[in-house]
Amino acid sequence: MTLRLKYILFVVFLHLVILLLTFKLLSENKVLFVASEVFLLASLYFSFRLYRSFIEPLRVLLAGVEAIRSQDFTVKFRKVGRKELDQLIQVYNDMIDHLRKERTQLAEQHFFLEKLLHALPVAVILMDYDERISDLNPQAAALFGVGNRPVRGLRIRELPHPLAPLLDGIPEGGAQSIQVNGVERYKAQRSFFMDRGFKRQFMLVEELTAEMLETEKRSYGKVIRMMAHEVNNSIGPVNSILDSTARHLQTLAMEEDRFVEALEIAMARNERLNQFMRRFADVVRLPAPLYENKNAGELIGGLSAMFSLMAQEKGVTLSLQIEEREIVKKLDPSQVEQAVLNILKNALDACQAGDQIRIEVSARQLKVSNNGAPIPESVGQHLFTPFFSTKPDGQGIGLTLTREILLQHGWKFALETQSDGWTEFRIWW
C-alpha cells in the first residue's frame, strides 16, 4: 500500500468519524450542526492542501530517483515558489549538475585512456581482480600473436608466446629485462591501479630488440671503422715498400732468395690481416638486400649438397626435407646463402661422429637442427653478441652477420636447445 493511499484512507476515516459524532451529538441543535459541517469542510480542504504539500516533494524525489536510475542527468526541476519544495529542488538540481559534470569528465578520461592505450608503442596487459587478462591493447595483441582470438579470462602464462611464462613470474611493482630466443629483448613492468576500491594489476612490455641492436651496431661499428682505418693506413705503405724491396732484390742477381721469400710471407700476412679487418667491416657495411623471387627450396638444397661431403668426412649424417616443390620467397640470394652457410657451419662444429643434422624447409619456415653439443644456458644469452665466441679461434662475427642479414629481410628467428637435446635454428620467412 502506497503512502498516498494510506494518507487518503486516514483522512477519509477521520472525517467520517467526526461526521458521525457530529450527527449524533449536534443533530438537535441546527446552528451548531451547520457550524460543525462548515468546520468539517474546511478540515477537508486543509487536509487536501496538506496532502499536496507532502506529496509534491515526494513526486519530485521519485522523478529524480527515476532519472538517476536511468542515468539521465539532463532532468532538472523548476522552482514553484514554496520555500521547502524550492530548497529540495535546488539540492536536487545541484546534485544533478555535479553528477553530469563528473560523468562527462569520466567519459572524457575513459576516451582519452582508451585512445592512449591504442596509440602506445608499448604492449599493455590489463588484468581483473583475479589476475586474469581482461584486455590487451593492439601492441600487446600483435606482440603475443593473438589477433582477434579471445584472451579474456586467461592467465598471462597461457598466452601463445615464449615470453609469457617469464612475465608471469614478475612480482607486483617489479621490473625486469628479459631476453627470449637469444635475440629478442624486452623490458617488462608489473604495477596496479585502484578500481572501485580494489587493486587491479596491469603489465607494460616494451620491446627493446631493435633499439638495442641499433645502439650495439653503432658502438661496435665505430670501433671497427677505427681499427680498419689504422690497419689500412699501415698495410698499404708497408706492402708497397715490401713489394719494391722484393723487386729490387730480384734484380741484384744475388743469392738473396731467403729475403725475397721472407718479404713475400710478410706481404701475404699483411693481405690476410687486411681480409680479416674487411670481414669485421662488412658487418657494419652490410648493403641493403637486392631482392629476387627465388625458390628457397632449391637454394637451401644446393647449400645442403655442398655441406654433405664435409658432414660425411666428419661422420655426421645430414638430411634434407623440403615439404613443397616450389617455395618462392623474395630474398637476396647471396646474403641468404651467407647466413645459411654460417648456420650450417655452426651446426656441424657442434656435432661429433654419429650425430645428425636435419634441414627442414617449408613455406612457413627453415629449421636447421642437430643433436650435437647443446648450448649452455650461460652461453645462450650471448649468442648474437658481437665478438662473442666459444671457439678458441672464433672471431664472434658469424652469428652477428647472420642476425643482420635476417633482420634486414624482416624475418624472425630463434636459436635454442630444446628439452629433447636437439638444438634448433628456426627462421620464419
C-alpha positions in Angstrom: 0.0 0.0 0.0 1.4 3.4 -1.1 1.9 6.3 1.3 -0.5 8.3 -0.8 -3.3 5.7 -0.3 -2.6 5.4 3.4 -2.9 9.2 3.8 -6.2 9.4 1.9 -7.7 6.4 3.8 -6.7 8.0 7.1 -8.3 11.4 6.2 -11.5 9.8 5.0 -11.8 7.6 8.1 -11.1 10.5 10.4 -13.7 12.8 8.8 -16.3 10.1 8.7 -15.9 9.6 12.4 -16.1 13.3 13.1 -19.2 13.5 10.8 -20.9 10.6 12.7 -20.1 12.1 16.1 -21.4 15.5 15.0 -24.6 14.0 13.7 -25.2 12.1 17.0 -24.4 14.9 19.3 -25.5 18.1 17.5 -28.4 16.9 15.3 -30.9 18.7 17.6 -29.0 22.0 17.6 -29.3 23.2 14.0 -26.8 26.1 14.4 -24.1 24.1 15.9 -24.6 21.2 13.4 -24.3 23.6 10.5 -21.2 25.2 12.0 -19.6 21.8 12.6 -20.3 20.8 8.9 -18.6 24.0 7.8 -15.7 23.2 10.0 -15.6 19.7 8.6 -15.5 21.0 5.0 -12.7 23.4 6.0 -10.8 20.5 7.5 -11.1 18.5 4.3 -9.8 21.5 2.3 -6.8 21.9 4.6 -6.2 18.2 4.6 -6.0 18.3 0.8 -3.6 21.3 0.8 -1.5 19.5 3.4 -1.6 16.4 1.2 -0.3 18.4 -1.8 2.5 19.9 0.4 3.6 16.4 1.4 3.1 14.6 -2.0 4.7 17.2 -4.3 8.2 16.9 -2.7 7.8 13.1 -2.9 6.9 13.4 -6.5 10.0 15.4 -7.1 12.1 12.9 -5.3 10.6 9.9 -7.2 11.0 11.7 -10.5 14.6 12.5 -9.6 15.3 8.9 -8.5 13.9 7.6 -11.7 16.1 10.0 -13.8 19.2 8.9 -11.8 18.2 5.2 -12.2 18.0 5.7 -16.0 21.3 7.8 -15.9 19.5 10.8 -17.4 21.4 13.7 -15.9 19.6 16.3 -18.0 16.4 16.3 -16.0 16.0 19.4 -13.8 13.1 20.9 -12.0 11.8 24.5 -11.8 11.2 26.2 -8.5 7.5 26.6 -7.6 7.7 29.5 -5.1 7.3 27.3 -2.0 10.3 27.5 0.4 10.6 23.9 1.4 9.9 22.5 -2.0 12.2 25.0 -3.6 15.0 24.0 -1.3 14.6 20.4 -2.2 14.5 21.3 -5.9 17.7 23.3 -5.5 19.5 20.5 -3.8 18.4 18.0 -6.5 19.4 20.4 -9.4 22.9 21.0 -7.8 23.4 17.2 -7.4 22.3 16.6 -11.0 24.7 19.2 -12.3 27.6 17.7 -10.2 26.8 14.2 -11.4 26.5 15.3 -15.1 29.9 17.1 -14.8 31.5 14.0 -13.2 30.1 11.6 -15.8 31.2 13.9 -18.6 34.7 14.1 -17.1 34.9 10.3 -16.5 33.7 9.7 -20.1 36.3 12.0 -21.5 39.0 10.5 -19.3 38.0 7.0 -20.4 38.0 8.0 -24.0 41.4 9.6 -23.6 42.8 6.5 -21.8 41.4 4.2 -24.5 43.0 6.2 -27.3 46.2 6.4 -25.3 46.3 2.6 -24.8 45.7 2.1 -28.6 48.4 4.6 -29.5 51.1 3.5 -27.1 54.1 1.7 -28.7 54.3 -0.4 -25.5 52.3 -3.6 -25.0 49.7 -3.2 -22.2 48.0 -6.1 -20.4 45.1 -5.2 -18.1 44.0 -7.8 -15.5 40.9 -8.3 -13.4 40.7 -8.7 -9.7 41.7 -12.4 -10.0 44.8 -11.5 -12.0 43.3 -12.9 -15.2 43.6 -11.0 -18.5 40.7 -8.5 -19.0 42.0 -6.6 -22.1 45.1 -6.2 -24.4 45.9 -3.1 -26.4 46.8 -3.6 -30.1 50.5 -3.7 -29.4 50.1 -6.5 -26.9 47.8 -8.4 -29.3 50.4 -8.1 -32.0 53.3 -9.0 -29.7 51.7 -12.2 -28.4 50.2 -13.1 -31.8 46.6 -13.5 -30.6 45.0 -11.3 -33.3 41.2 -11.4 -32.7 41.2 -14.6 -30.7 39.5 -14.2 -27.3 42.0 -14.0 -24.4 39.8 -12.6 -21.6 40.0 -14.8 -18.6 43.3 -16.4 -19.4 46.4 -16.3 -17.2 49.4 -14.4 -18.7 51.4 -17.7 -18.8 48.7 -19.2 -21.1 49.4 -16.7 -23.9 51.0 -18.3 -27.0 54.5 -16.7 -26.8 57.7 -17.9 -25.1 57.8 -14.5 -23.3 54.5 -15.2 -21.5 55.8 -17.7 -18.8 58.6 -15.3 -17.9 56.2 -12.4 -17.4 54.1 -14.4 -15.0 56.9 -14.6 -12.5 57.4 -10.8 -12.2 56.2 -9.6 -8.8 53.9 -6.6 -8.2 55.9 -3.4 -8.5 58.8 -5.3 -10.1 60.5 -4.6 -13.4 62.8 -7.0 -15.4 64.8 -7.1 -18.6 64.1 -10.3 -20.4 65.8 -12.0 -23.4 63.9 -14.6 -25.4 65.4 -17.0 -28.0 68.8 -15.4 -27.5 67.7 -12.5 -29.8 64.5 -10.7 -28.7 64.9 -8.4 -25.7 62.1 -6.9 -23.6 61.6 -4.7 -20.6 58.6 -5.7 -18.5 57.0 -4.0 -15.5 54.1 -5.1 -13.3 52.1 -2.5 -11.4 48.5 -1.8 -10.2 45.7 0.7 -10.1 42.6 1.1 -7.9 39.2 0.2 -9.4 36.2 0.7 -7.1 38.4 0.4 -4.0 40.2 -2.8 -5.1 43.5 -3.4 -6.7 43.8 -4.4 -10.4 47.1 -5.2 -11.9 48.5 -4.3 -15.3 51.7 -5.0 -17.1 53.8 -3.0 -19.5 56.0 -4.8 -22.0 58.4 -2.8 -24.2 60.4 -4.4 -27.0 64.0 -3.3 -26.9 65.4 -5.5 -29.6 65.6 -3.0 -32.5 66.8 -0.1 -30.3 69.5 -2.2 -28.5 70.7 -3.8 -31.8 71.0 -0.4 -33.4 72.9 1.0 -30.4 75.1 -2.0 -30.3 75.8 -1.8 -34.0 76.7 1.9 -33.8 79.1 1.1 -30.9 81.0 -1.8 -32.5 80.8 -0.1 -35.9 82.7 2.9 -34.6 85.4 0.6 -33.1 85.7 -1.5 -36.3 86.0 1.6 -38.5 88.7 3.0 -36.3 90.6 -0.4 -36.4 90.1 -0.8 -40.1 91.3 2.8 -40.7 94.5 2.3 -38.7 95.3 -1.1 -40.3 94.6 0.0 -43.8 96.7 3.1 -43.3 99.6 0.9 -42.4 99.1 -2.1 -44.8 99.1 0.0 -48.0 102.5 1.7 -47.5 104.1 -1.4 -45.9 103.0 -3.6 -48.8 104.4 -1.0 -51.3 107.8 -0.9 -49.5 107.9 -4.7 -49.4 107.0 -5.1 -53.0 109.6 -2.6 -54.1 112.2 -4.2 -52.0 111.4 -7.7 -53.3 111.7 -6.4 -56.9 115.0 -4.7 -56.1 116.5 -7.8 -54.6 115.5 -9.9 -57.6 117.3 -7.5 -59.9 120.5 -7.8 -57.9 121.0 -11.4 -59.2 122.4 -12.3 -55.8 121.6 -15.2 -53.6 119.0 -13.4 -51.6 116.2 -15.9 -52.1 115.6 -16.1 -48.4 115.0 -12.4 -48.2 112.5 -12.5 -51.2 110.7 -15.4 -49.6 110.5 -13.5 -46.2 109.2 -10.5 -47.9 106.5 -12.5 -49.8 105.5 -14.1 -46.5 105.2 -10.7 -44.9 103.1 -9.4 -47.8 100.8 -12.5 -47.7 100.4 -11.9 -43.9 99.5 -8.3 -44.5 96.9 -9.3 -47.0 95.3 -11.8 -44.6 95.2 -9.1 -42.0 93.5 -6.8 -44.5 90.9 -9.5 -45.3 90.5 -10.1 -41.6 89.6 -6.5 -41.0 87.3 -6.4 -44.1 85.3 -9.2 -42.6 84.6 -7.1 -39.5 83.9 -4.0 -41.6 81.4 -6.0 -43.7 79.2 -6.4 -40.6 78.6 -2.7 -40.3 78.6 -2.0 -44.0 76.2 -4.7 -44.9 74.4 -3.5 -48.0 70.6 -3.4 -48.4 69.3 -6.7 -49.8 68.8 -7.0 -53.6 65.6 -8.9 -53.6 64.7 -11.5 -56.1 61.9 -14.0 -56.3 63.9 -17.2 -55.6 63.0 -20.8 -55.0 64.1 -21.2 -51.3 64.0 -25.0 -51.6 66.5 -25.0 -54.5 68.8 -22.5 -52.7 68.8 -24.5 -49.4 69.1 -27.8 -51.4 72.3 -26.5 -53.1 73.9 -25.5 -49.8 72.9 -28.9 -48.3 74.6 -30.7 -51.1 77.8 -28.7 -50.7 77.9 -29.4 -46.9 77.0 -33.1 -47.2 80.6 -34.0 -48.1 82.0 -32.2 -45.1 79.5 -33.9 -42.9 80.4 -37.3 -44.3 84.1 -36.7 -43.7 83.2 -35.9 -40.0 80.9 -38.9 -39.7 77.8 -36.8 -39.3 74.5 -37.6 -41.0 72.9 -34.7 -42.9 69.3 -35.0 -44.1 67.2 -32.6 -46.1 63.4 -32.4 -46.2 61.5 -29.9 -48.4 57.8 -30.0 -47.8 56.8 -28.3 -51.1 58.2 -28.4 -54.6 58.4 -24.7 -55.0 58.8 -22.3 -52.1 59.2 -18.9 -53.8 60.4 -16.2 -51.5 61.5 -12.6 -52.0 65.2 -12.6 -50.8 68.7 -11.6 -51.6 70.3 -15.0 -52.7 73.9 -14.1 -51.9 73.1 -12.7 -48.4 70.8 -15.6 -47.5 73.4 -18.1 -48.7 75.9 -16.5 -46.4 73.6 -16.6 -43.4 72.6 -20.3 -44.0 76.3 -21.2 -44.5 77.1 -19.8 -41.1 74.2 -21.7 -39.5 75.2 -25.0 -41.1 78.8 -24.5 -40.2 77.9 -23.9 -36.5 75.7 -26.9 -36.5 78.5 -29.1 -38.0 81.0 -27.7 -35.5 78.7 -28.7 -32.6 78.5 -32.3 -33.9 80.7 -35.4 -33.4 80.8 -38.6 -35.4 77.4 -40.3 -35.2 75.4 -37.1 -34.7 72.8 -35.8 -37.1 71.9 -32.6 -38.8 68.4 -32.1 -40.1 67.4 -29.4 -42.6 63.6 -28.8 -43.0 62.2 -26.3 -45.5 58.6 -25.3 -45.7 56.5 -22.4 -46.9 56.5 -21.1 -43.3 60.0 -21.6 -42.0 63.5 -23.0 -42.4 64.7 -25.2 -39.5 68.2 -26.5 -39.0 68.5 -28.8 -36.1 71.3 -31.0 -34.7 71.7 -33.4 -31.7 75.3 -32.4 -31.1 76.6 -30.5 -28.1 73.7 -28.4 -26.6 74.0 -24.7 -26.0 74.8 -24.0 -22.3 72.4 -21.6 -20.6 75.2 -19.2 -19.8 76.2 -19.0 -23.5 72.6 -18.8 -24.8 72.2 -15.2 -23.6 75.3 -14.0 -25.6 75.0 -16.0 -28.9 74.3 -12.9 -31.1 76.6 -10.6 -29.2 79.3 -9.1 -31.5 82.8 -10.6 -30.9 81.5 -13.3 -28.6 82.6 -16.8 -29.5 83.1 -20.1 -27.7 85.7 -21.3 -30.2 89.4 -20.8 -29.5 90.0 -19.2 -32.9 86.5 -17.7 -33.3 86.0 -14.0 -34.1 82.4 -13.8 -33.0 81.0 -12.2 -36.2 79.4 -15.2 -37.9 76.1 -15.1 -35.9 76.3 -11.3 -35.8 76.4 -11.2 -39.6 73.6 -13.8 -39.8 71.5 -11.7 -37.5 72.0 -8.6 -39.5 71.0 -10.4 -42.8 67.9 -11.9 -41.3 66.8 -8.6 -39.7 67.3 -6.8 -43.0 65.0 -9.3 -44.6 62.4 -8.8 -41.9 62.4 -12.4 -40.8 62.0 -13.6 -37.2 64.4 -16.2 -35.9 65.4 -18.2 -32.8 68.3 -20.3 -31.7 68.0 -22.6 -28.7 68.4 -26.1 -27.4 65.1 -27.9 -26.9 64.2 -30.1 -23.9 64.9 -33.2 -26.0 68.5 -32.2 -26.5 68.2 -31.0 -30.1 69.5 -27.6 -30.9 67.3 -25.7 -33.4 67.9 -22.6 -35.5 64.5 -21.5 -36.9 63.9 -18.8 -39.4 60.3 -17.8 -40.1 60.1 -16.4 -43.7 
